[in-house]
Amino acid sequence: MKKLIFAFGLVALVAIFQQAFSQDKPQKETPKDVGDRIDRNADRDSNAGKDKSAQEGREAADRAREAPNVDKAIGIEKDYNKGNKPESKPVDRKPH
């Protein structure tokens, strides 16, 4: 009986370790994923009333989805993000 319990415990431990250490690695990002992320940024711009930036984002998203590999798609995303800086007003530091 003790051998049976030991064997069952050993099998259970092996199963736990296999599950913990042999999980599938997460899928690598694809150009479609990058395009979708750019599209979400364009949606935020559109909701904020930044129509020009939203249109540029949608165009960049289309280009990213059509990219031959994820590195090219990420390059398109970086170029879009460079031109899509937050609008800010200069702070008036003069004493009142």
C-alpha positions, 0 to 999 in steps of 0.5 A: 500500500505504501508503495502504491501511495508513493508511486501515485505521489511521484506520478503527481509530482512529475505531472506538476513539474511537466506542466510548470516547466514545459508550457508552450512559449507565448506566440511571437508577435505578428505584423497583424498584432502590430497593426492592431496595436497601431489601430488602437492608438488611432482609435484613441486619437479619433476619440480625442478629436485628433482626426489627422493623427487618427488617419495617419495611424490607420494608414500606418496600421495597414502598412504594418499588417502588410509588412513582410515580417514583424521587424518591419512592422515594428519599424512602421510603428516606431515611425508612426509613434515619432510623429504622434507625440502628445500635444502640449502647451508651454507652461507659463512660468511667469509670476502672477 
